[in-house]
Amino acid sequence: MRLDALEAELDDVDIATDPDRWALAAYRLAVARGELASRPEQLEDAMRLLAKAARIFTLDRAPLEHARIITAAANGHRALGAQERALALFEQAAELLEGRGTRSEQAAALINVGLARTEGGDASGAVAVLTTAAARLADPVDDEANRLLGAALINRAQAHQAIGTDEALQAAMADYERAVATLEPDSPQSGMAAHGRGALILEQRRRGASAPPVDEAIASFGQAVAILDPASYPFQHAVARHSVAIALEQRNGPDDLARALDHLESSLAIFDPRLHEPHWRTASSTLSRIDEALGPANRTDHLVGFLANTSDLERTKVLRDRLGRLAPLPEVRVRTELDAFADALVGLTCDRYRIVARSLLSVLMELPDPVLDAACAALCRAHQASDSPIEFDQALDDVIHDLLFGPQRVRVRDLLEANGWVRP
C-alpha cells in the first residue's frame, strides 16, 4: 500500500473510539515511513508513532503485536546508530515471539538478534543465536522459511568472519556455500552470498591459508554482479564490480588488468563521492593502481585492445554494459566517450578493427537512435583522422554488409554518409 493511503487510513480512525485499529494503522504507517526514511528526523517521527502504538498494544495485553512494534522500533534505532538499544529491543522481541509467533517470525527475530550482536562486537554470541535460527529452519516448508534460512546462514557466515580465526573462516565458507545452494539462484540474497564467498576466498588467500583458486572468487563475484543488477541494486552492484576488479588484479592473466579497468569504471559510475565516500575512495585508489600497472597508454586504448582479444560473448557483454550506461547521459558526454572509443578503435589493425566493430555495431542496433548517430559520427571522424581512412571505411562497410540486413544496412549507411562517409 502506498504511503499516502496508509496516512489516509490512520486519519480515518478515531483513537478514542477504536484504539486497537488506530494502533495497527499507526504501526503499518510507521514501518512504511521507516523503510522510506532518508533523514534521521523521518525515522524519529516513525518511532514516535511506534511508541504510541506500543502503549495501546501493551506487553501484557497484546504480547505478539507488542513484539512486532518493538522489532520495528529496534530497526529504527539500528538505523540511527543506537546499537545497544536496538539489540535490547530485538532480544525482547525474540523472547515475546517465542512460542507465540509463527516459525518464520520466531526465526526472523533470532536473525535480528544475531545481526545486532555481530554489529555490537559479540560475534560468538551472534553465532550461537543464528545457529538456533538455522536449526529451526533446517527443513523449510515455504519460500519465506527458505529465504530466512538463507539470511541466517549469510549472517552467521559474517559473524564467523568477524571472529576471524582460520577455523571460523572455514565455517563461514560452509555457510556461504550452503546459502548459495539453498536460495533461489536469482534472488538478491543469493547474490549477497556469492559475493561473501568470493570475498572470503580472497581473504583466505591473503592469509596464505588453504583456499579455492582465485578463479572461483572471480566466478562468485561475477554471479553477484549478474544477480545484483545496477537498476535494482546499484550500490551492491558497484561493490561487486569493484570486488571483481580486485580478484582480476590478483590473477593478472592476459588482459585481466584491462578487464579490471572496465569493472572499476562501471563501479565508479555508480558510487557517489558524497554518499559513498569510503567506497568511492577505495575504488579510485584501486583504479590508480591498475592505471599505473597498465602503463602509459590511455584507458580506452587498453579497453579496446582487450576487446579485440577476447571472446565474442565477453566482448558483446562489455560493450552492452558500457554503451548502455551512455544512453541517459548528456549529448556532450556521449560524444566525448564515443570519440575516445573510435580513436582507440582505429589504433588497431583492420582485421582486429573488424572484430570489435562487429560487436560494436550489433550492440548499437539495440540502443536509442541518438547513441547510434553519435557513434557513426565518431567513427567517421576517427577514420578521417587515421593514417588509413579508406581501409577503415572498407572494413566498416564489410561489417555492415555481413552483419545487417535490408533496412538496417540502409539506416546505418545513411547515418555514416550524413557525417561525411563515402562508401568504398
GULODREN-723467 format. One line per field, with one value per residue (C-alpha): residue number from 1; x, y, z. Coordinates in pm, 1 decimal. Last residue first. Layout:
<sites>
mardren	(NUM;...)
px	(X;...)
py	(Y;...)
pz	(Z;...)
</sites>
This chain:
<sites>
mardren	(424;423;422;421;420;419;418;417;416;415;414;413;412;411;410;409;408;407;406;405;404;403;402;401;400;399;398;397;396;395;394;393;392;391;390;389;388;387;386;385;384;383;382;381;380;379;378;377;376;375;374;373;372;371;370;369;368;367;366;365;364;363;362;361;360;359;358;357;356;355;354;353;352;351;350;349;348;347;346;345;344;343;342;341;340;339;338;337;336;335;334;333;332;331;330;329;328;327;326;325;324;323;322;321;320;319;318;317;316;315;314;313;312;311;310;309;308;307;306;305;304;303;302;301;300;299;298;297;296;295;294;293;292;291;290;289;288;287;286;285;284;283;282;281;280;279;278;277;276;275;274;273;272;271;270;269;268;267;266;265;264;263;262;261;260;259;258;257;256;255;254;253;252;251;250;249;248;247;246;245;244;243;242;241;240;239;238;237;236;235;234;233;232;231;230;229;228;227;226;225;224;223;222;221;220;219;218;217;216;215;214;213;212;211;210;209;208;207;206;205;204;203;202;201;200;199;198;197;196;195;194;193;192;191;190;189;188;187;186;185;184;183;182;181;180;179;178;177;176;175;174;173;172;171;170;169;168;167;166;165;164;163;162;161;160;159;158;157;156;155;154;153;152;151;150;149;148;147;146;145;144;143;142;141;140;139;138;137;136;135;134;133;132;131;130;129;128;127;126;125;124;123;122;121;120;119;118;117;116;115;114;113;112;111;110;109;108;107;106;105;104;103;102;101;100;99;98;97;96;95;94;93;92;91;90;89;88;87;86;85;84;83;82;81;80;79;78;77;76;75;74;73;72;71;70;69;68;67;66;65;64;63;62;61;60;59;58;57;56;55;54;53;52;51;50;49;48;47;46;45;44;43;42;41;40;39;38;37;36;35;34;33;32;31;30;29;28;27;26;25;24;23;22;21;20;19;18;17;16;15;14;13;12;11;10;9;8;7;6;5;4;3;2;1)
px	(3415.6;3108.1;3179.5;3146.7;3085.5;2867.7;2539.3;2705.5;2751.9;2388.5;2268.3;2495.9;2346.8;1984.5;2041.6;2206.5;1928.6;1662.6;1791.0;2009.0;2299.1;2603.3;2798.8;2727.1;2771.5;3094.4;3233.4;3139.0;3334.2;3643.1;3615.3;3595.6;3890.1;4098.1;3999.2;4090.5;4437.8;4657.9;4367.6;4196.5;3936.2;3856.4;3824.9;3583.5;3366.8;3367.7;3261.4;2973.9;2851.5;2873.3;2677.8;2401.6;2385.4;2366.1;2098.4;1894.4;1837.3;2026.7;1985.0;2144.5;2444.8;2507.7;2546.3;2751.9;3000.6;3019.8;3109.5;3332.2;3545.0;3631.7;3652.5;3906.0;4115.1;4142.0;4195.3;4484.7;4401.3;4462.7;4144.6;3949.0;4123.0;4002.6;3653.0;3642.1;3761.9;3505.9;3237.4;3308.9;3322.7;3004.9;2807.4;2929.7;2829.2;2488.1;2405.8;2391.5;2089.1;2227.7;2589.8;2539.2;2404.3;2720.9;2935.6;2717.6;2638.0;3005.3;3122.4;2867.5;2939.8;3312.9;3258.7;3045.2;3256.0;3562.2;3856.4;4149.3;3993.0;3805.8;4131.7;4290.5;3977.0;3999.8;4370.8;4325.1;4027.5;4236.2;4513.8;4852.7;5127.0;5136.5;4885.6;5029.5;4995.3;4634.7;4556.9;4691.3;4500.5;4181.9;4229.9;4265.4;3951.2;3764.0;3872.2;3778.1;3436.8;3375.6;3472.0;3276.2;2952.2;2702.4;2913.1;3158.1;2860.6;2945.0;2765.7;3000.0;3285.3;3179.4;3149.2;3491.0;3627.8;3479.2;3629.2;3970.4;3963.3;3910.6;4207.5;4410.8;4299.8;4412.7;4633.3;4645.1;4681.8;4506.5;4538.0;4423.6;4130.1;4028.6;4045.8;3848.1;3578.2;3546.3;3498.8;3216.7;3057.0;3061.9;2907.3;2630.9;2558.3;2520.6;2302.9;2064.7;1756.3;1890.2;2253.7;2180.2;2255.8;2212.0;2470.0;2725.3;2686.2;2747.6;3053.6;3178.2;3146.3;3320.9;3607.0;3643.2;3647.8;3920.0;4122.1;4174.8;3995.1;4159.8;4407.1;4551.2;4811.8;4639.6;4569.7;4440.1;4189.9;4080.2;4040.2;3828.9;3620.1;3545.7;3424.3;3202.3;3053.4;2976.7;2801.0;2600.6;2499.7;2390.2;2189.8;2028.8;1930.1;1741.4;1834.2;1951.9;1669.0;1844.9;1961.5;2271.8;2405.6;2329.2;2505.9;2813.1;2808.0;2767.2;3049.0;3276.7;3194.1;3284.5;3620.1;3666.7;3592.3;3857.0;4114.3;4025.3;3841.7;3566.7;3419.1;3432.3;3229.4;2973.5;2959.4;2896.9;2625.1;2458.4;2469.6;2338.3;2053.8;1956.4;1949.4;1733.7;1505.0;1461.3;1376.2;1125.0;964.2;957.2;773.1;833.7;1191.4;1354.2;1654.6;1460.6;1461.5;1825.5;1915.1;1762.8;1943.3;2270.9;2198.8;2169.5;2503.8;2690.2;2575.4;2702.8;3040.9;3034.8;2967.7;3108.6;2786.0;2742.9;2767.7;2518.8;2275.7;2290.3;2231.7;1939.5;1775.2;1825.5;1658.9;1355.7;1341.0;1342.7;1049.8;855.9;923.3;810.5;493.8;467.2;368.2;602.4;897.3;767.8;798.9;1156.8;1258.2;1100.5;1297.9;1620.3;1549.8;1471.9;1798.4;1996.5;1847.3;1923.5;2283.5;2319.4;2193.3;2331.5;2016.3;1948.6;1979.2;1737.3;1486.2;1525.7;1468.6;1146.0;1017.5;1102.4;935.8;610.4;619.6;680.9;392.5;161.2;255.1;243.3;-106.7;-244.1;62.6;325.8;98.1;-75.8;-201.9;119.5;309.4;110.1;228.2;589.2;550.6;419.5;714.5;944.0;813.4;879.1;1231.6;1296.2;1191.5;1410.9;1710.3;1680.8;1623.2;1322.8;1144.4;1163.9;1090.6;788.9;647.3;702.8;545.7;239.7;180.5;224.5;-6.0;-275.9;-249.3;-255.4;-562.9;-746.7;-665.4;-765.5;-1116.3;-1332.8;-1063.6;-810.3;-1059.1;-955.4;-983.1;-655.1;-471.4;-613.1;-533.3;-170.2;-157.3;-301.9;-45.2;233.9;126.4;0.0)
py	(244.9;412.3;777.4;889.1;1260.2;1255.0;1224.0;937.8;748.2;796.8;687.4;382.7;284.9;318.3;148.1;-152.2;-173.2;-151.0;-460.6;-680.1;-622.4;-825.5;-914.4;-596.2;-363.6;-541.0;-513.3;-145.9;-91.1;-261.4;-59.4;268.9;151.7;83.8;415.2;614.5;458.4;702.2;796.2;1135.4;1053.9;719.4;874.0;1143.0;890.5;654.5;934.3;1038.0;679.0;650.5;971.3;850.9;510.8;679.0;923.7;636.0;452.7;126.0;-227.9;-153.3;-15.0;-358.3;-528.8;-236.6;-268.9;-646.8;-622.6;-320.2;-515.6;-797.7;-568.5;-345.6;-654.4;-722.8;-354.6;-330.1;-144.9;223.7;294.2;154.9;379.4;690.5;537.1;479.5;831.0;981.3;761.7;888.2;1253.1;1227.0;1065.2;1328.1;1611.7;1454.3;1435.5;1082.7;850.0;629.0;615.8;343.8;112.5;168.3;34.1;-262.8;-369.7;-325.8;-547.0;-820.8;-810.5;-850.9;-1127.8;-1333.1;-1267.6;-1388.7;-1166.6;-1021.8;-725.0;-630.2;-623.9;-383.2;-167.9;-147.0;-67.4;206.2;340.4;361.9;570.0;420.7;489.9;166.0;-94.3;-123.1;250.3;255.5;-50.3;127.5;444.9;243.4;70.5;408.5;532.9;222.2;281.8;649.4;575.7;308.3;541.6;838.9;658.1;943.4;1243.7;1053.5;891.9;536.9;435.9;544.4;449.2;85.6;77.5;236.1;-19.6;-312.8;-194.2;-140.6;-489.4;-630.9;-423.0;-564.7;-916.4;-875.9;-1188.4;-1310.6;-1086.6;-1324.3;-1071.8;-780.8;-991.7;-1051.4;-681.1;-592.1;-846.8;-687.8;-344.0;-481.9;-638.1;-307.9;-129.9;-390.2;-357.9;19.1;-8.0;-280.2;-263.7;-91.3;-191.0;-565.0;-760.5;-1100.3;-1065.8;-884.7;-1143.4;-1429.9;-1249.1;-1212.0;-1587.5;-1660.0;-1423.0;-1586.7;-1928.4;-1813.5;-1706.1;-2072.2;-2226.0;-2167.7;-2327.1;-2039.9;-1794.5;-1516.2;-1320.5;-1639.2;-1684.3;-1322.3;-1356.2;-1670.2;-1490.1;-1204.8;-1452.9;-1634.1;-1308.2;-1204.2;-1534.7;-1497.6;-1143.7;-1256.6;-1541.3;-1288.1;-1080.9;-1383.3;-1518.0;-1863.7;-1914.2;-1976.2;-2305.6;-2387.2;-2030.9;-2035.6;-2370.1;-2230.1;-1918.6;-2122.6;-2363.8;-2070.7;-1910.4;-2234.3;-2234.0;-1871.5;-1962.9;-2236.2;-1991.3;-1749.0;-1428.5;-1396.2;-1130.8;-1382.1;-1626.5;-1349.6;-1282.8;-1653.4;-1647.7;-1355.5;-1539.5;-1862.4;-1691.1;-1495.2;-1814.2;-1983.4;-1680.2;-1708.4;-2077.7;-2002.9;-1739.5;-1969.1;-2244.0;-2567.5;-2510.4;-2811.0;-2664.5;-2354.1;-2415.6;-2521.8;-2202.0;-1985.9;-2175.7;-2144.9;-1773.9;-1741.2;-1909.6;-1742.3;-1399.5;-1468.6;-1554.2;-1234.9;-1007.7;-683.4;-481.5;-531.2;-905.8;-889.5;-684.7;-937.3;-1226.9;-1055.8;-979.7;-1342.2;-1454.2;-1238.5;-1376.2;-1731.4;-1657.0;-1492.0;-1782.2;-2038.3;-1838.6;-1616.6;-1716.5;-1984.3;-1746.9;-1420.3;-1237.6;-1353.1;-1257.2;-912.8;-853.2;-955.5;-721.0;-441.4;-485.7;-511.0;-188.6;-2.3;-119.6;-34.4;324.9;407.5;574.4;279.8;43.3;256.9;240.9;-135.4;-168.4;33.4;-207.0;-500.3;-312.0;-299.7;-664.9;-773.5;-556.8;-721.1;-1063.9;-952.7;-799.2;-721.4;-770.4;-619.6;-338.2;-290.6;55.9;198.3;23.1;218.0;544.6;431.0;318.7;660.0;823.9;581.4;693.6;1057.4;965.4;786.8;1095.7;1311.3;1092.8;1159.6;926.6;740.8;508.1;192.0;388.7;557.2;221.9;72.6;378.4;359.8;-5.7;53.4;358.2;158.0;-122.1;128.5;305.2;-25.3;-109.1;237.1;231.7;501.6;728.0;666.2;776.7;611.2;778.8;966.1;636.4;502.4;829.7;801.2;443.4;550.8;832.1;584.3;348.5;0.0)
pz	(-5070.7;-4918.0;-4862.5;-4502.0;-4445.5;-4135.2;-4322.3;-4509.6;-4182.6;-4078.7;-4425.3;-4410.6;-4075.6;-4194.3;-4526.5;-4363.8;-4105.7;-4376.2;-4558.9;-4339.0;-4105.9;-4002.9;-4317.7;-4515.2;-4218.5;-4118.7;-4472.1;-4481.2;-4160.2;-4300.5;-4622.4;-4432.8;-4221.6;-4534.3;-4692.5;-4380.7;-4337.7;-4140.1;-3913.8;-3880.1;-4145.0;-3984.1;-3638.9;-3757.7;-3939.3;-3640.7;-3406.0;-3633.6;-3654.2;-3274.9;-3223.3;-3455.1;-3282.5;-2942.7;-3059.2;-3212.7;-2883.3;-2831.1;-2961.8;-3302.6;-3114.7;-2963.1;-3302.6;-3433.2;-3150.6;-3177.4;-3548.5;-3490.0;-3240.1;-3480.8;-3784.1;-3608.0;-3534.8;-3907.4;-3988.1;-3741.4;-3423.2;-3348.9;-3543.3;-3248.2;-2995.9;-3181.2;-3204.4;-2827.6;-2746.5;-2984.6;-2828.8;-2478.3;-2581.4;-2790.8;-2510.0;-2264.6;-2498.2;-2552.9;-2182.0;-2034.7;-2048.4;-2330.2;-2211.7;-1949.8;-2218.8;-2418.7;-2136.4;-2042.0;-2398.1;-2489.8;-2203.4;-2279.6;-2652.3;-2595.2;-2338.8;-2575.3;-2885.8;-2697.4;-2602.3;-2794.2;-2974.4;-2657.9;-2461.8;-2709.0;-2694.1;-2314.7;-2309.3;-2570.3;-2372.1;-2055.5;-2208.2;-2292.5;-2035.6;-1837.1;-1728.9;-1375.8;-1312.9;-1431.4;-1216.7;-907.4;-986.0;-1035.3;-699.7;-529.5;-700.8;-586.7;-226.4;-239.7;-387.3;-123.8;161.4;13.2;-66.9;-36.9;-139.5;-362.4;-541.1;-644.4;-964.0;-1245.7;-1012.6;-1022.7;-1400.3;-1437.0;-1193.5;-1382.9;-1713.4;-1553.4;-1405.1;-1753.7;-1871.5;-1582.6;-1673.7;-2036.7;-2017.3;-1656.9;-1353.0;-1108.4;-826.8;-1041.5;-1159.5;-796.6;-714.3;-1027.0;-943.4;-598.1;-752.7;-967.0;-657.5;-469.5;-769.1;-794.6;-421.4;-464.6;-775.8;-655.7;-880.1;-1192.5;-1141.4;-1128.4;-813.9;-979.8;-1259.8;-1045.5;-767.4;-1010.3;-1142.9;-785.7;-737.5;-1069.6;-984.5;-642.4;-809.2;-1048.8;-743.2;-661.3;-360.8;-23.8;216.0;416.0;289.1;480.0;163.3;3.2;283.9;248.8;-128.0;-83.7;179.1;-60.0;-321.6;-71.9;50.2;-307.4;-373.4;-51.8;-145.1;-491.8;-339.6;-108.6;-410.9;-551.4;-895.3;-785.7;-532.2;-201.9;-53.0;-260.5;-231.5;141.7;185.5;12.1;227.7;545.9;458.2;379.4;714.5;894.5;715.9;816.9;1178.9;1170.9;1031.5;1311.2;1223.5;1480.1;1249.2;963.8;1174.8;1233.8;859.7;793.4;1059.1;881.5;547.9;702.4;888.4;575.6;366.3;628.7;621.7;245.4;275.6;552.0;328.8;25.9;210.6;402.8;507.7;679.5;859.8;956.3;1330.9;1311.2;1124.6;1398.3;1673.8;1483.8;1445.0;1823.8;1886.3;1600.6;1724.4;2075.6;1925.0;1716.3;2012.6;1867.6;1858.2;1484.2;1533.6;1820.2;1609.8;1326.1;1563.7;1736.3;1402.6;1297.1;1621.5;1543.1;1187.7;1329.6;1560.9;1280.9;1043.9;1299.9;1354.1;1657.9;2008.9;2146.1;2141.9;1996.5;2328.4;2384.7;2029.7;2075.6;2396.1;2222.1;1930.6;2177.8;2368.7;2044.7;1907.9;2232.5;2219.0;1850.8;1864.8;1517.1;1382.8;1150.1;1446.2;1649.7;1364.7;1325.3;1700.5;1670.9;1404.4;1630.8;1918.2;1721.9;1621.6;1979.6;2104.4;1849.8;1986.9;2351.0;2328.3;2676.0;2895.0;2665.0;2563.1;2229.3;2321.0;2468.0;2189.1;1930.1;2084.8;2079.6;1719.3;1615.0;1787.6;1604.8;1267.1;1350.7;1465.2;1137.6;944.0;1168.3;1087.4;710.7;413.9;551.9;309.2;522.0;839.3;685.3;578.2;924.3;1087.8;861.9;942.7;1315.6;1312.3;1130.7;1389.4;1675.7;1531.4;1491.1;1851.5;1978.0;1825.6;1991.0;2132.3;1856.1;1592.4;1266.5;924.7;965.5;1001.2;674.3;499.6;609.9;485.6;150.3;124.6;192.3;-83.9;0.0)
</sites>
